[in-house]
Amino acid sequence: MPSYELKVELNSNPDYDNEPVYYCRRCLSLAIKTIGQYDYCDTCSCTDIGTTDIYTWQEMYKEKYGKEF
């Protein structure tokens, strides 16, 4: 029986803050779903999806709802 060695490199310090955030432009939800090639908000069903960084999204959320997420 052949033996296999699996090598996985783990990044111990992933920089998730630099990952893009996809959000609903109507309600600012982060619950974005994809069906086929179409994205939509799972909260309000809007198809107007935007992208930004997490810090900008947090500020938009605070402005709209008057509280932090």
PDB file of N, CA, C and O in Angstrom:
ATOM      1  N   MET A   1       0.847  -1.164   0.000  1.00  0.00           N
ATOM      2  CA  MET A   1       0.000   0.000   0.000  1.00  0.00           C
ATOM      3  C   MET A   1       0.903   1.241   0.000  1.00  0.00           C
ATOM      4  O   MET A   1       1.782   1.360   0.854  1.00  0.00           O
ATOM      5  N   PRO A   2       0.695   2.166  -0.949  1.00  0.00           N
ATOM      6  CA  PRO A   2       1.544   3.358  -0.999  1.00  0.00           C
ATOM      7  C   PRO A   2       1.208   4.305   0.156  1.00  0.00           C
ATOM      8  O   PRO A   2       0.064   4.379   0.604  1.00  0.00           O
ATOM      9  N   SER A   3       2.212   5.013   0.618  1.00  0.00           N
ATOM     10  CA  SER A   3       1.960   6.011   1.666  1.00  0.00           C
ATOM     11  C   SER A   3       2.096   7.402   1.043  1.00  0.00           C
ATOM     12  O   SER A   3       2.911   7.627   0.149  1.00  0.00           O
ATOM     13  N   TYR A   4       1.304   8.291   1.525  1.00  0.00           N
ATOM     14  CA  TYR A   4       1.292   9.652   1.005  1.00  0.00           C
ATOM     15  C   TYR A   4       1.577  10.610   2.145  1.00  0.00           C
ATOM     16  O   TYR A   4       1.141  10.423   3.280  1.00  0.00           O
ATOM     17  N   GLU A   5       2.317  11.631   1.800  1.00  0.00           N
ATOM     18  CA  GLU A   5       2.606  12.653   2.791  1.00  0.00           C
ATOM     19  C   GLU A   5       1.947  13.948   2.336  1.00  0.00           C
ATOM     20  O   GLU A   5       2.192  14.429   1.230  1.00  0.00           O
ATOM     21  N   LEU A   6       1.135  14.487   3.178  1.00  0.00           N
ATOM     22  CA  LEU A   6       0.429  15.720   2.870  1.00  0.00           C
ATOM     23  C   LEU A   6       1.098  16.857   3.625  1.00  0.00           C
ATOM     24  O   LEU A   6       1.212  16.829   4.851  1.00  0.00           O
ATOM     25  N   LYS A   7       1.533  17.848   2.881  1.00  0.00           N
ATOM     26  CA  LYS A   7       2.163  19.012   3.492  1.00  0.00           C
ATOM     27  C   LYS A   7       1.245  20.206   3.301  1.00  0.00           C
ATOM     28  O   LYS A   7       0.859  20.532   2.179  1.00  0.00           O
ATOM     29  N   VAL A   8       0.906  20.842   4.382  1.00  0.00           N
ATOM     30  CA  VAL A   8       0.035  21.999   4.346  1.00  0.00           C
ATOM     31  C   VAL A   8       0.748  23.145   5.040  1.00  0.00           C
ATOM     32  O   VAL A   8       1.206  23.017   6.175  1.00  0.00           O
ATOM     33  N   GLU A   9       0.833  24.263   4.340  1.00  0.00           N
ATOM     34  CA  GLU A   9       1.428  25.440   4.947  1.00  0.00           C
ATOM     35  C   GLU A   9       0.315  26.286   5.545  1.00  0.00           C
ATOM     36  O   GLU A   9      -0.626  26.679   4.856  1.00  0.00           O
ATOM     37  N   LEU A  10       0.436  26.555   6.815  1.00  0.00           N
ATOM     38  CA  LEU A  10      -0.549  27.386   7.491  1.00  0.00           C
ATOM     39  C   LEU A  10       0.050  28.745   7.765  1.00  0.00           C
ATOM     40  O   LEU A  10       1.159  28.863   8.287  1.00  0.00           O
ATOM     41  N   ASN A  11      -0.690  29.754   7.408  1.00  0.00           N
ATOM     42  CA  ASN A  11      -0.269  31.114   7.688  1.00  0.00           C
ATOM     43  C   ASN A  11      -0.742  31.437   9.095  1.00  0.00           C
ATOM     44  O   ASN A  11      -1.945  31.540   9.333  1.00  0.00           O
ATOM     45  N   SER A  12       0.174  31.596  10.020  1.00  0.00           N
ATOM     46  CA  SER A  12      -0.203  31.807  11.410  1.00  0.00           C
ATOM     47  C   SER A  12      -0.745  33.208  11.658  1.00  0.00           C
ATOM     48  O   SER A  12      -1.349  33.454  12.703  1.00  0.00           O
ATOM     49  N   ASN A  13      -0.546  34.118  10.734  1.00  0.00           N
ATOM     50  CA  ASN A  13      -1.036  35.479  10.881  1.00  0.00           C
ATOM     51  C   ASN A  13      -1.791  35.931   9.636  1.00  0.00           C
ATOM     52  O   ASN A  13      -1.337  36.832   8.930  1.00  0.00           O
ATOM     53  N   PRO A  14      -2.936  35.314   9.361  1.00  0.00           N
ATOM     54  CA  PRO A  14      -3.681  35.763   8.174  1.00  0.00           C
ATOM     55  C   PRO A  14      -4.181  37.187   8.375  1.00  0.00           C
ATOM     56  O   PRO A  14      -4.581  37.561   9.478  1.00  0.00           O
ATOM     57  N   ASP A  15      -4.157  37.961   7.334  1.00  0.00           N
ATOM     58  CA  ASP A  15      -4.564  39.359   7.417  1.00  0.00           C
ATOM     59  C   ASP A  15      -5.983  39.496   6.865  1.00  0.00           C
ATOM     60  O   ASP A  15      -6.187  39.972   5.748  1.00  0.00           O
ATOM     61  N   TYR A  16      -6.948  39.073   7.662  1.00  0.00           N
ATOM     62  CA  TYR A  16      -8.345  39.095   7.221  1.00  0.00           C
ATOM     63  C   TYR A  16      -8.867  40.514   7.038  1.00  0.00           C
ATOM     64  O   TYR A  16      -9.841  40.718   6.313  1.00  0.00           O
ATOM     65  N   ASP A  17      -8.250  41.486   7.670  1.00  0.00           N
ATOM     66  CA  ASP A  17      -8.697  42.868   7.534  1.00  0.00           C
ATOM     67  C   ASP A  17      -8.533  43.385   6.108  1.00  0.00           C
ATOM     68  O   ASP A  17      -9.192  44.352   5.725  1.00  0.00           O
ATOM     69  N   ASN A  18      -7.681  42.769   5.334  1.00  0.00           N
ATOM     70  CA  ASN A  18      -7.475  43.197   3.957  1.00  0.00           C
ATOM     71  C   ASN A  18      -8.339  42.430   2.960  1.00  0.00           C
ATOM     72  O   ASN A  18      -8.260  42.680   1.757  1.00  0.00           O
ATOM     73  N   GLU A  19      -9.161  41.504   3.441  1.00  0.00           N
ATOM     74  CA  GLU A  19     -10.073  40.773   2.564  1.00  0.00           C
ATOM     75  C   GLU A  19     -11.262  41.666   2.216  1.00  0.00           C
ATOM     76  O   GLU A  19     -11.737  42.407   3.077  1.00  0.00           O
ATOM     77  N   PRO A  20     -11.745  41.615   0.996  1.00  0.00           N
ATOM     78  CA  PRO A  20     -12.913  42.438   0.641  1.00  0.00           C
ATOM     79  C   PRO A  20     -14.170  41.922   1.340  1.00  0.00           C
ATOM     80  O   PRO A  20     -14.321  40.721   1.568  1.00  0.00           O
ATOM     81  N   VAL A  21     -15.053  42.835   1.670  1.00  0.00           N
ATOM     82  CA  VAL A  21     -16.329  42.514   2.301  1.00  0.00           C
ATOM     83  C   VAL A  21     -17.430  42.775   1.274  1.00  0.00           C
ATOM     84  O   VAL A  21     -17.513  43.867   0.714  1.00  0.00           O
ATOM     85  N   TYR A  22     -18.267  41.779   1.031  1.00  0.00           N
ATOM     86  CA  TYR A  22     -19.404  41.928   0.135  1.00  0.00           C
ATOM     87  C   TYR A  22     -20.638  42.161   0.990  1.00  0.00           C
ATOM     88  O   TYR A  22     -20.898  41.407   1.928  1.00  0.00           O
ATOM     89  N   TYR A  23     -21.401  43.204   0.670  1.00  0.00           N
ATOM     90  CA  TYR A  23     -22.533  43.584   1.509  1.00  0.00           C
ATOM     91  C   TYR A  23     -23.696  44.063   0.646  1.00  0.00           C
ATOM     92  O   TYR A  23     -23.517  44.447  -0.510  1.00  0.00           O
ATOM     93  N   CYS A  24     -24.878  44.033   1.226  1.00  0.00           N
ATOM     94  CA  CYS A  24     -26.076  44.540   0.564  1.00  0.00           C
ATOM     95  C   CYS A  24     -26.085  46.056   0.688  1.00  0.00           C
ATOM     96  O   CYS A  24     -25.936  46.589   1.787  1.00  0.00           O
ATOM     97  N   ARG A  25     -26.257  46.742  -0.411  1.00  0.00           N
ATOM     98  CA  ARG A  25     -26.272  48.208  -0.374  1.00  0.00           C
ATOM     99  C   ARG A  25     -27.572  48.754   0.211  1.00  0.00           C
ATOM    100  O   ARG A  25     -27.614  49.915   0.617  1.00  0.00           O
ATOM    101  N   ARG A  26     -28.618  47.960   0.264  1.00  0.00           N
ATOM    102  CA  ARG A  26     -29.883  48.422   0.829  1.00  0.00           C
ATOM    103  C   ARG A  26     -29.878  48.313   2.356  1.00  0.00           C
ATOM    104  O   ARG A  26     -30.153  49.296   3.044  1.00  0.00           O
ATOM    105  N   CYS A  27     -29.568  47.129   2.892  1.00  0.00           N
ATOM    106  CA  CYS A  27     -29.671  46.922   4.339  1.00  0.00           C
ATOM    107  C   CYS A  27     -28.327  46.717   5.028  1.00  0.00           C
ATOM    108  O   CYS A  27     -28.274  46.595   6.252  1.00  0.00           O
ATOM    109  N   LEU A  28     -27.243  46.677   4.260  1.00  0.00           N
ATOM    110  CA  LEU A  28     -25.868  46.499   4.746  1.00  0.00           C
ATOM    111  C   LEU A  28     -25.593  45.115   5.327  1.00  0.00           C
ATOM    112  O   LEU A  28     -24.602  44.927   6.032  1.00  0.00           O
ATOM    113  N   SER A  29     -26.449  44.157   5.042  1.00  0.00           N
ATOM    114  CA  SER A  29     -26.231  42.796   5.512  1.00  0.00           C
ATOM    115  C   SER A  29     -24.995  42.192   4.853  1.00  0.00           C
ATOM    116  O   SER A  29     -24.658  42.523   3.716  1.00  0.00           O
ATOM    117  N   LEU A  30     -24.333  41.311   5.578  1.00  0.00           N
ATOM    118  CA  LEU A  30     -23.204  40.566   5.027  1.00  0.00           C
ATOM    119  C   LEU A  30     -23.631  39.182   4.547  1.00  0.00           C
ATOM    120  O   LEU A  30     -22.801  38.398   4.085  1.00  0.00           O
ATOM    121  N   ALA A  31     -24.923  38.882   4.655  1.00  0.00           N
ATOM    122  CA  ALA A  31     -25.455  37.575   4.260  1.00  0.00           C
ATOM    123  C   ALA A  31     -25.721  37.566   2.755  1.00  0.00           C
ATOM    124  O   ALA A  31     -26.869  37.651   2.319  1.00  0.00           O
ATOM    125  N   ILE A  32     -24.665  37.464   1.978  1.00  0.00           N
ATOM    126  CA  ILE A  32     -24.763  37.477   0.521  1.00  0.00           C
ATOM    127  C   ILE A  32     -24.706  36.033   0.023  1.00  0.00           C
ATOM    128  O   ILE A  32     -23.807  35.272   0.381  1.00  0.00           O
ATOM    129  N   LYS A  33     -25.663  35.684  -0.792  1.00  0.00           N
ATOM    130  CA  LYS A  33     -25.739  34.344  -1.373  1.00  0.00           C
ATOM    131  C   LYS A  33     -25.570  34.454  -2.886  1.00  0.00           C
ATOM    132  O   LYS A  33     -25.783  35.516  -3.470  1.00  0.00           O
ATOM    133  N   THR A  34     -25.189  33.355  -3.503  1.00  0.00           N
ATOM    134  CA  THR A  34     -25.025  33.304  -4.951  1.00  0.00           C
ATOM    135  C   THR A  34     -25.820  32.132  -5.507  1.00  0.00           C
ATOM    136  O   THR A  34     -25.718  31.003  -5.027  1.00  0.00           O
ATOM    137  N   ILE A  35     -26.610  32.424  -6.526  1.00  0.00           N
ATOM    138  CA  ILE A  35     -27.302  31.376  -7.278  1.00  0.00           C
ATOM    139  C   ILE A  35     -26.851  31.534  -8.716  1.00  0.00           C
ATOM    140  O   ILE A  35     -27.111  32.551  -9.359  1.00  0.00           O
ATOM    141  N   GLY A  36     -26.175  30.519  -9.206  1.00  0.00           N
ATOM    142  CA  GLY A  36     -25.616  30.621 -10.559  1.00  0.00           C
ATOM    143  C   GLY A  36     -24.606  31.743 -10.603  1.00  0.00           C
ATOM    144  O   GLY A  36     -23.589  31.694  -9.910  1.00  0.00           O
ATOM    145  N   GLN A  37     -24.873  32.750 -11.410  1.00  0.00           N
ATOM    146  CA  GLN A  37     -23.964  33.894 -11.514  1.00  0.00           C
ATOM    147  C   GLN A  37     -24.527  35.131 -10.825  1.00  0.00           C
ATOM    148  O   GLN A  37     -23.961  36.218 -10.942  1.00  0.00           O
ATOM    149  N   TYR A  38     -25.640  34.971 -10.106  1.00  0.00           N
ATOM    150  CA  TYR A  38     -26.306  36.119  -9.490  1.00  0.00           C
ATOM    151  C   TYR A  38     -26.120  36.133  -7.976  1.00  0.00           C
ATOM    152  O   TYR A  38     -26.310  35.119  -7.304  1.00  0.00           O
ATOM    153  N   ASP A  39     -25.746  37.294  -7.454  1.00  0.00           N
ATOM    154  CA  ASP A  39     -25.611  37.487  -6.020  1.00  0.00           C
ATOM    155  C   ASP A  39     -26.846  38.214  -5.505  1.00  0.00           C
ATOM    156  O   ASP A  39     -27.406  39.065  -6.197  1.00  0.00           O
ATOM    157  N   TYR A  40     -27.270  37.877  -4.292  1.00  0.00           N
ATOM    158  CA  TYR A  40     -28.399  38.555  -3.675  1.00  0.00           C
ATOM    159  C   TYR A  40     -28.246  38.544  -2.154  1.00  0.00           C
ATOM    160  O   TYR A  40     -27.504  37.737  -1.595  1.00  0.00           O
ATOM    161  N   CYS A  41     -28.949  39.438  -1.514  1.00  0.00           N
ATOM    162  CA  CYS A  41     -28.937  39.534  -0.066  1.00  0.00           C
ATOM    163  C   CYS A  41     -29.921  38.514   0.500  1.00  0.00           C
ATOM    164  O   CYS A  41     -31.090  38.497   0.115  1.00  0.00           O
ATOM    165  N   ASP A  42     -29.456  37.677   1.401  1.00  0.00           N
ATOM    166  CA  ASP A  42     -30.308  36.665   2.013  1.00  0.00           C
ATOM    167  C   ASP A  42     -31.254  37.276   3.049  1.00  0.00           C
ATOM    168  O   ASP A  42     -32.203  36.624   3.486  1.00  0.00           O
ATOM    169  N   THR A  43     -30.998  38.514   3.435  1.00  0.00           N
ATOM    170  CA  THR A  43     -31.838  39.184   4.425  1.00  0.00           C
ATOM    171  C   THR A  43     -33.023  39.899   3.779  1.00  0.00           C
ATOM    172  O   THR A  43     -34.160  39.737   4.222  1.00  0.00           O
ATOM    173  N   CYS A  44     -32.763  40.692   2.730  1.00  0.00           N
ATOM    174  CA  CYS A  44     -33.835  41.496   2.126  1.00  0.00           C
ATOM    175  C   CYS A  44     -34.066  41.191   0.644  1.00  0.00           C
ATOM    176  O   CYS A  44     -34.925  41.812   0.017  1.00  0.00           O
ATOM    177  N   SER A  45     -33.326  40.261   0.086  1.00  0.00           N
ATOM    178  CA  SER A  45     -33.454  39.810  -1.311  1.00  0.00           C
ATOM    179  C   SER A  45     -32.983  40.820  -2.349  1.00  0.00           C
ATOM    180  O   SER A  45     -33.206  40.617  -3.543  1.00  0.00           O
ATOM    181  N   CYS A  46     -32.347  41.890  -1.930  1.00  0.00           N
ATOM    182  CA  CYS A  46     -31.829  42.898  -2.854  1.00  0.00           C
ATOM    183  C   CYS A  46     -30.670  42.311  -3.666  1.00  0.00           C
ATOM    184  O   CYS A  46     -29.906  41.488  -3.163  1.00  0.00           O
ATOM    185  N   THR A  47     -30.551  42.738  -4.907  1.00  0.00           N
ATOM    186  CA  THR A  47     -29.453  42.270  -5.755  1.00  0.00           C
ATOM    187  C   THR A  47     -28.378  43.341  -5.950  1.00  0.00           C
ATOM    188  O   THR A  47     -27.443  43.153  -6.728  1.00  0.00           O
ATOM    189  N   ASP A  48     -28.512  44.450  -5.250  1.00  0.00           N
ATOM    190  CA  ASP A  48     -27.520  45.527  -5.330  1.00  0.00           C
ATOM    191  C   ASP A  48     -26.441  45.257  -4.283  1.00  0.00           C
ATOM    192  O   ASP A  48     -26.579  45.641  -3.122  1.00  0.00           O
ATOM    193  N   ILE A  49     -25.381  44.601  -4.701  1.00  0.00           N
ATOM    194  CA  ILE A  49     -24.311  44.157  -3.811  1.00  0.00           C
ATOM    195  C   ILE A  49     -23.084  45.031  -4.025  1.00  0.00           C
ATOM    196  O   ILE A  49     -22.699  45.311  -5.160  1.00  0.00           O
ATOM    197  N   GLY A  50     -22.479  45.454  -2.932  1.00  0.00           N
ATOM    198  CA  GLY A  50     -21.270  46.265  -3.002  1.00  0.00           C
ATOM    199  C   GLY A  50     -20.108  45.555  -2.343  1.00  0.00           C
ATOM    200  O   GLY A  50     -20.278  44.516  -1.705  1.00  0.00           O
ATOM    201  N   THR A  51     -18.935  46.119  -2.501  1.00  0.00           N
ATOM    202  CA  THR A  51     -17.749  45.576  -1.855  1.00  0.00           C
ATOM    203  C   THR A  51     -16.912  46.719  -1.303  1.00  0.00           C
ATOM    204  O   THR A  51     -16.823  47.792  -1.900  1.00  0.00           O
ATOM    205  N   THR A  52     -16.307  46.469  -0.162  1.00  0.00           N
ATOM    206  CA  THR A  52     -15.458  47.459   0.489  1.00  0.00           C
ATOM    207  C   THR A  52     -14.575  46.736   1.499  1.00  0.00           C
ATOM    208  O   THR A  52     -14.567  45.506   1.550  1.00  0.00           O
ATOM    209  N   ASP A  53     -13.843  47.481   2.289  1.00  0.00           N
ATOM    210  CA  ASP A  53     -13.072  46.869   3.367  1.00  0.00           C
ATOM    211  C   ASP A  53     -13.925  46.837   4.627  1.00  0.00           C
ATOM    212  O   ASP A  53     -14.937  47.534   4.699  1.00  0.00           O
ATOM    213  N   ILE A  54     -13.541  46.051   5.610  1.00  0.00           N
ATOM    214  CA  ILE A  54     -14.343  45.849   6.812  1.00  0.00           C
ATOM    215  C   ILE A  54     -14.516  47.140   7.610  1.00  0.00           C
ATOM    216  O   ILE A  54     -15.577  47.354   8.196  1.00  0.00           O
ATOM    217  N   TYR A  55     -13.514  47.992   7.646  1.00  0.00           N
ATOM    218  CA  TYR A  55     -13.604  49.218   8.440  1.00  0.00           C
ATOM    219  C   TYR A  55     -14.607  50.204   7.841  1.00  0.00           C
ATOM    220  O   TYR A  55     -15.367  50.839   8.572  1.00  0.00           O
ATOM    221  N   THR A  56     -14.610  50.330   6.528  1.00  0.00           N
ATOM    222  CA  THR A  56     -15.573  51.201   5.864  1.00  0.00           C
ATOM    223  C   THR A  56     -16.979  50.665   6.063  1.00  0.00           C
ATOM    224  O   THR A  56     -17.903  51.438   6.317  1.00  0.00           O
ATOM    225  N   TRP A  57     -17.159  49.342   5.951  1.00  0.00           N
ATOM    226  CA  TRP A  57     -18.470  48.750   6.160  1.00  0.00           C
ATOM    227  C   TRP A  57     -18.958  49.005   7.588  1.00  0.00           C
ATOM    228  O   TRP A  57     -20.131  49.322   7.789  1.00  0.00           O
ATOM    229  N   GLN A  58     -18.086  48.872   8.566  1.00  0.00           N
ATOM    230  CA  GLN A  58     -18.475  49.118   9.960  1.00  0.00           C
ATOM    231  C   GLN A  58     -18.941  50.555  10.163  1.00  0.00           C
ATOM    232  O   GLN A  58     -19.896  50.796  10.901  1.00  0.00           O
ATOM    233  N   GLU A  59     -18.281  51.503   9.521  1.00  0.00           N
ATOM    234  CA  GLU A  59     -18.687  52.908   9.626  1.00  0.00           C
ATOM    235  C   GLU A  59     -20.046  53.135   8.953  1.00  0.00           C
ATOM    236  O   GLU A  59     -20.885  53.862   9.485  1.00  0.00           O
ATOM    237  N   MET A  60     -20.263  52.524   7.797  1.00  0.00           N
ATOM    238  CA  MET A  60     -21.549  52.645   7.108  1.00  0.00           C
ATOM    239  C   MET A  60     -22.666  52.061   7.975  1.00  0.00           C
ATOM    240  O   MET A  60     -23.745  52.644   8.077  1.00  0.00           O
ATOM    241  N   TYR A  61     -22.408  50.917   8.593  1.00  0.00           N
ATOM    242  CA  TYR A  61     -23.399  50.270   9.453  1.00  0.00           C
ATOM    243  C   TYR A  61     -23.732  51.162  10.646  1.00  0.00           C
ATOM    244  O   TYR A  61     -24.899  51.326  11.001  1.00  0.00           O
ATOM    245  N   LYS A  62     -22.710  51.730  11.255  1.00  0.00           N
ATOM    246  CA  LYS A  62     -22.921  52.598  12.417  1.00  0.00           C
ATOM    247  C   LYS A  62     -23.721  53.839  12.037  1.00  0.00           C
ATOM    248  O   LYS A  62     -24.595  54.266  12.792  1.00  0.00           O
ATOM    249  N   GLU A  63     -23.432  54.421  10.871  1.00  0.00           N
ATOM    250  CA  GLU A  63     -24.181  55.583  10.391  1.00  0.00           C
ATOM    251  C   GLU A  63     -25.650  55.249  10.165  1.00  0.00           C
ATOM    252  O   GLU A  63     -26.533  56.020  10.541  1.00  0.00           O
ATOM    253  N   LYS A  64     -25.910  54.096   9.548  1.00  0.00           N
ATOM    254  CA  LYS A  64     -27.279  53.728   9.200  1.00  0.00           C
ATOM    255  C   LYS A  64     -28.102  53.316  10.417  1.00  0.00           C
ATOM    256  O   LYS A  64     -29.257  53.722  10.548  1.00  0.00           O
ATOM    257  N   TYR A  65     -27.517  52.512  11.310  1.00  0.00           N
ATOM    258  CA  TYR A  65     -28.280  51.944  12.414  1.00  0.00           C
ATOM    259  C   TYR A  65     -28.004  52.582  13.780  1.00  0.00           C
ATOM    260  O   TYR A  65     -28.683  52.269  14.758  1.00  0.00           O
ATOM    261  N   GLY A  66     -27.021  53.463  13.847  1.00  0.00           N
ATOM    262  CA  GLY A  66     -26.739  54.163  15.092  1.00  0.00           C
ATOM    263  C   GLY A  66     -26.085  53.315  16.170  1.00  0.00           C
ATOM    264  O   GLY A  66     -26.050  53.699  17.339  1.00  0.00           O
ATOM    265  N   LYS A  67     -25.567  52.160  15.771  1.00  0.00           N
ATOM    266  CA  LYS A  67     -24.868  51.291  16.725  1.00  0.00           C
ATOM    267  C   LYS A  67     -23.830  50.477  15.966  1.00  0.00           C
ATOM    268  O   LYS A  67     -23.889  50.347  14.743  1.00  0.00           O
ATOM    269  N   GLU A  68     -22.888  49.940  16.708  1.00  0.00           N
ATOM    270  CA  GLU A  68     -21.870  49.100  16.083  1.00  0.00           C
ATOM    271  C   GLU A  68     -22.414  47.704  15.853  1.00  0.00           C
ATOM    272  O   GLU A  68     -23.301  47.245  16.572  1.00  0.00           O
ATOM    273  N   PHE A  69     -21.887  47.046  14.866  1.00  0.00           N
ATOM    274  CA  PHE A  69     -22.315  45.688  14.528  1.00  0.00           C
ATOM    275  C   PHE A  69     -21.796  44.738  15.568  1.00  0.00           C
ATOM    276  O   PHE A  69     -22.040  43.535  15.481  1.00  0.00           O
TER     277      PHE A  69
END
